[in-house]
């Protein structure tokens, strides 16, 4: 792809280009990663029906998280028209979340899945694939030199694209601290931001991320309202 086209795309959609283990990708402000050469769209930690899961335990949240997440997912699929979608685990907030999915949302999800390959990676919240939904299920998936899994490996894992940790990065601008969800990568591996509407974020300078990345090459791709902001580790705060 030409540099001119990349510049135009960045201006229109606020994306940031990234390389993971030699594969060029696009970090989208939605929190999705698009691998252009393979036409693969990757999302992580959708956490469908998190609101209803909390409600069952007496913690009342506005019941709009699934609708919001589906709307964002539909928008990003329409933008990139991927041949394949990979959801990197914790797609559903608990083992009964798929059964609680309202019929209209289940129909919307099925419509998004139609006509393309859809891969569910199992997570700690959803260790089994919902029986009523199509798609293939794997605990992890290797495609060429890339490995897709939910939880990042503690050892060096070139080509790994994972989720689970809900990465977020903090910067200080004009005396104000700003923390946003982010992609984090050192060009060898990547951890994806949580895509779900009610999913939070964990600072990538914290203990959970120690030793996972080459500190000199580590870059956070922070999600703004309309664009992605690449930030070197030296620009970040805990």
C-alpha positions as CSV (number, residue, x, y, z in Angstrom):
1,X,0.0,0.0,0.0
2,X,1.4,3.4,-0.9
3,X,2.4,5.9,1.7
4,X,0.0,8.4,0.1
5,X,-2.9,6.1,0.6
6,X,-1.9,5.4,4.2
7,X,-1.8,9.2,4.9
8,X,-5.2,9.7,3.4
9,X,-6.7,6.8,5.4
10,X,-5.1,8.1,8.6
11,X,-6.6,11.6,8.0
12,X,-10.1,10.1,7.2
13,X,-10.4,7.5,9.9
14,X,-7.7,8.5,12.5
15,X,-6.0,5.1,12.3
16,X,-2.3,4.3,13.1
17,X,-0.2,1.8,11.2
18,X,1.6,-0.9,13.1
19,X,3.9,-3.9,12.3
20,X,3.6,-7.1,14.3
21,X,6.2,-9.8,13.5
22,X,6.5,-8.5,10.0
23,X,2.7,-8.2,9.4
24,X,1.3,-4.7,8.6
25,X,-1.8,-3.8,10.5
26,X,-4.1,-0.8,11.1
27,X,-5.0,0.2,14.7
28,X,-8.5,1.6,14.5
29,X,-9.8,4.2,17.1
30,X,-12.6,1.6,17.9
31,X,-10.0,-0.7,19.4
32,X,-10.0,-3.2,16.4
33,X,-6.9,-4.3,14.6
34,X,-7.1,-4.9,10.8
35,X,-4.5,-7.0,9.1
36,X,-4.8,-5.8,5.5
37,X,-3.0,-8.5,3.6
38,X,-5.0,-11.2,5.2
39,X,-8.3,-9.2,5.4
40,X,-8.6,-10.2,9.1
41,X,-10.3,-8.0,11.6
42,X,-9.4,-8.7,15.3
43,X,-11.3,-7.6,18.4
44,X,-10.8,-8.6,22.0
45,X,-12.8,-8.7,25.2
46,X,-16.3,-7.8,23.9
47,X,-17.8,-8.8,27.2
48,X,-21.3,-9.1,25.8
49,X,-24.0,-9.0,28.6
50,X,-21.7,-7.7,31.3
51,X,-24.4,-5.4,32.4
52,X,-26.9,-8.2,32.9
53,X,-24.3,-10.3,34.6
54,X,-23.7,-7.6,37.2
55,X,-27.5,-7.1,37.6
56,X,-27.9,-10.8,38.6
57,X,-25.6,-10.0,41.5
58,X,-27.5,-6.9,42.5
59,X,-25.1,-4.4,40.9
60,X,-27.4,-2.4,38.6
61,X,-25.8,-0.9,35.5
62,X,-27.6,0.6,32.5
63,X,-28.5,-2.4,30.3
64,X,-27.1,-0.9,27.1
65,X,-23.6,-2.4,26.9
66,X,-24.4,-5.2,24.4
67,X,-26.2,-2.8,22.1
68,X,-23.4,-0.3,22.2
69,X,-20.7,-2.9,21.6
70,X,-22.7,-4.4,18.7
71,X,-23.2,-1.0,17.1
72,X,-19.4,-0.4,17.3
73,X,-18.7,-3.8,15.9
74,X,-21.1,-3.4,13.0
75,X,-19.6,0.0,12.1
76,X,-16.0,-1.4,12.0
77,X,-17.1,-4.4,10.0
78,X,-18.8,-2.1,7.5
79,X,-15.6,0.0,7.3
80,X,-13.1,-2.8,6.6
81,X,-15.3,-5.6,5.1
82,X,-13.1,-8.3,6.4
83,X,-13.0,-11.9,5.1
84,X,-12.5,-13.1,8.6
85,X,-13.2,-11.8,12.2
86,X,-11.2,-13.1,15.2
87,X,-12.6,-12.4,18.6
88,X,-9.8,-13.0,21.1
89,X,-11.8,-14.3,24.1
90,X,-14.0,-13.0,26.8
91,X,-16.5,-12.3,24.0
92,X,-19.2,-13.1,26.6
93,X,-19.0,-12.0,30.2
94,X,-20.0,-15.3,31.7
95,X,-21.0,-18.8,30.8
96,X,-24.7,-17.9,30.6
97,X,-24.3,-14.6,28.8
98,X,-25.1,-16.0,25.3
99,X,-28.3,-17.5,26.7
100,X,-29.3,-14.1,28.1
101,X,-28.6,-12.3,24.8
102,X,-31.9,-10.8,23.7
103,X,-33.2,-12.2,20.4
104,X,-32.8,-9.0,18.5
105,X,-29.1,-8.8,19.5
106,X,-28.5,-12.4,18.6
107,X,-30.0,-11.7,15.2
108,X,-27.8,-8.7,14.8
109,X,-24.7,-10.7,15.7
110,X,-25.6,-13.5,13.3
111,X,-26.1,-11.0,10.5
112,X,-22.6,-9.6,11.2
113,X,-21.2,-13.1,11.0
114,X,-22.9,-14.0,7.8
115,X,-20.8,-14.3,4.7
116,X,-17.4,-14.3,6.4
117,X,-15.3,-16.6,8.5
118,X,-15.7,-16.0,12.2
119,X,-13.3,-17.4,14.9
120,X,-14.0,-17.4,18.6
121,X,-10.9,-17.7,20.8
122,X,-12.0,-19.0,24.3
123,X,-11.3,-16.8,27.3
124,X,-11.4,-17.1,31.1
125,X,-14.9,-15.7,31.1
126,X,-16.2,-17.8,28.2
127,X,-14.2,-21.1,28.1
128,X,-16.8,-22.8,25.9
129,X,-18.3,-21.7,22.6
130,X,-22.1,-20.7,22.7
131,X,-23.9,-23.6,21.1
132,X,-26.5,-21.4,19.3
133,X,-24.0,-19.3,17.5
134,X,-22.0,-20.1,14.3
135,X,-18.3,-19.8,13.9
136,X,-15.2,-21.9,14.8
137,X,-13.8,-22.1,18.3
138,X,-10.1,-22.5,19.3
139,X,-8.2,-22.1,22.6
140,X,-5.5,-20.5,20.4
141,X,-4.9,-20.3,16.7
142,X,-1.7,-20.1,14.7
143,X,-1.8,-18.5,11.2
144,X,1.7,-18.4,9.7
145,X,4.0,-16.8,12.2
146,X,1.1,-15.2,14.1
147,X,-0.5,-16.8,17.2
148,X,-3.9,-15.6,18.4
149,X,-4.8,-16.3,22.0
150,X,-6.7,-14.7,24.9
151,X,-4.1,-14.5,27.7
152,X,-0.6,-13.3,26.7
153,X,2.2,-15.7,27.3
154,X,4.7,-14.8,30.1
155,X,7.6,-15.8,28.0
156,X,8.9,-14.2,24.8
157,X,6.3,-14.8,22.2
158,X,7.1,-13.3,18.8
159,X,4.0,-13.0,16.6
160,X,1.6,-13.3,19.5
161,X,-1.6,-11.2,19.4
162,X,-3.5,-11.4,22.7
163,X,-6.0,-9.6,24.9
164,X,-7.2,-10.3,28.5
165,X,-5.2,-7.5,30.2
166,X,-7.3,-4.6,29.0
167,X,-4.3,-2.3,28.4
168,X,-4.5,1.4,29.0
169,X,-1.9,4.2,28.9
170,X,-1.7,7.5,30.7
171,X,-0.1,10.7,29.5
172,X,0.0,14.2,31.1
173,X,-1.0,17.2,29.0
174,X,-1.1,20.8,30.3
175,X,-1.0,19.4,33.8
176,X,-3.9,17.0,33.3
177,X,-3.5,13.3,33.4
178,X,-5.4,11.5,30.6
179,X,-5.8,7.7,30.6
180,X,-7.1,5.8,27.5
181,X,-7.5,2.3,26.4
182,X,-4.6,1.3,24.0
183,X,-3.0,-1.3,21.9
184,X,0.5,-2.0,23.1
185,X,3.3,-3.5,20.9
186,X,7.0,-3.7,20.5
187,X,6.7,-4.8,16.8
188,X,7.2,-8.4,18.0
189,X,3.9,-9.0,19.8
190,X,0.7,-7.1,20.6
191,X,-1.9,-6.9,23.4
192,X,-5.2,-5.6,22.2
193,X,-7.5,-3.1,24.1
194,X,-10.8,-4.3,25.4
195,X,-13.5,-3.6,22.8
196,X,-16.6,-4.0,25.1
197,X,-18.5,-0.9,26.1
198,X,-18.2,-1.6,29.9
199,X,-14.7,-3.0,29.9
200,X,-12.1,-1.0,31.7
201,X,-8.4,-0.5,31.3
202,X,-5.2,-1.4,33.2
203,X,-2.1,0.8,33.0
204,X,0.6,-0.8,30.8
205,X,3.4,0.4,33.2
206,X,1.9,-1.8,35.9
207,X,3.1,-5.2,37.2
208,X,0.8,-7.2,34.9
209,X,2.8,-6.0,31.9
210,X,6.3,-6.3,33.3
211,X,8.6,-8.3,31.1
212,X,6.2,-8.8,28.2
213,X,7.7,-6.2,25.9
214,X,11.0,-4.8,24.9
215,X,11.0,-1.5,26.9
216,X,13.0,0.4,24.2
217,X,10.6,-0.6,21.4
218,X,7.3,-0.6,23.4
219,X,4.7,1.7,22.0
220,X,1.2,2.5,23.2
221,X,-1.4,3.3,20.5
222,X,-3.9,5.3,22.6
223,X,-7.5,5.4,21.6
224,X,-8.9,9.0,21.3
225,X,-12.4,10.0,20.3
226,X,-11.6,10.1,16.6
227,X,-8.0,9.0,16.2
228,X,-5.2,6.8,17.5
229,X,-2.2,8.4,19.2
230,X,1.1,6.4,19.1
231,X,3.1,7.1,22.3
232,X,6.6,5.8,23.2
233,X,7.0,4.3,26.6
234,X,9.1,7.3,27.7
235,X,6.0,9.6,27.3
236,X,3.8,7.5,29.6
237,X,3.0,7.8,33.3
238,X,1.8,5.3,35.8
